[in-house]
Amino acid sequence: MVSLNHSVAINYFGGSEILTHPLYVKWSQKTIADINSAKSDLQTDMGLIIANMDNLAIISYLSTLVRAVELQS
């Protein structure tokens, strides 16, 4: 775990298996500023993911992006 700004923890619990996940491919091509502008789209994508162990890595990755955007605010 990396703690930035002493208030927002950034956690990523995944491995290389997400590199071919469609949501990883979609969001990994954007800058944090672009993601900040599309925050509602990111939240919509996250809301459509089934919350199970098979999706833990992509949920973790997208959650990390949400936290990174919060740091920029």
C-alpha positions in Angstrom: 0.0 0.0 0.0 1.2 3.5 -0.9 -0.2 6.4 1.1 -0.1 9.7 -0.6 -1.1 13.0 0.8 -1.5 11.3 4.2 -5.2 10.9 3.6 -5.9 8.7 0.5 -4.5 5.2 0.4 -3.8 3.7 -3.0 -4.1 -0.1 -3.1 -3.9 -2.4 -6.1 -4.3 -6.1 -5.6 -4.0 -7.6 -9.0 -1.6 -9.0 -11.4 -1.0 -9.2 -15.1 -4.2 -11.1 -15.7 -6.1 -7.8 -16.1 -3.9 -6.6 -19.0 -6.4 -8.0 -21.5 -9.5 -7.0 -19.7 -11.6 -4.6 -21.8 -12.0 -2.1 -19.0 -8.3 -2.1 -18.3 -7.6 -1.6 -22.0 -10.1 1.3 -22.1 -8.9 3.2 -19.0 -5.2 2.5 -19.3 -5.0 4.6 -22.4 -6.1 7.8 -20.6 -4.2 10.3 -18.5 -5.4 11.0 -14.9 -6.7 14.4 -16.2 -8.7 12.6 -18.9 -10.1 10.2 -16.3 -11.0 13.1 -14.0 -13.1 14.5 -16.9 -14.7 11.2 -17.4 -15.2 10.3 -13.8 -18.9 9.5 -14.2 -18.1 7.1 -17.0 -15.6 5.4 -14.8 -18.2 5.1 -12.0 -20.7 3.7 -14.4 -18.3 1.1 -15.7 -17.5 0.1 -12.1 -21.2 -0.2 -11.3 -21.7 -2.7 -14.0 -19.0 -5.2 -12.7 -20.3 -8.2 -10.9 -18.8 -8.1 -7.4 -17.1 -11.5 -7.1 -13.6 -12.9 -6.8 -13.2 -13.3 -10.5 -13.4 -9.5 -10.9 -11.4 -8.5 -7.9 -8.3 -7.4 -10.0 -10.3 -5.1 -12.3 -12.3 -3.7 -9.4 -9.0 -3.0 -7.6 -7.5 -1.3 -10.6 -10.5 0.9 -11.3 -10.7 1.8 -7.6 -7.1 2.8 -7.7 -7.9 5.2 -10.6 -10.8 6.7 -8.6 -8.4 7.4 -5.8 -5.8 8.8 -8.1 -8.4 11.2 -9.5 -9.4 12.2 -6.0 -5.7 13.1 -5.3 -5.8 15.5 -8.3 -8.9 17.3 -7.0 
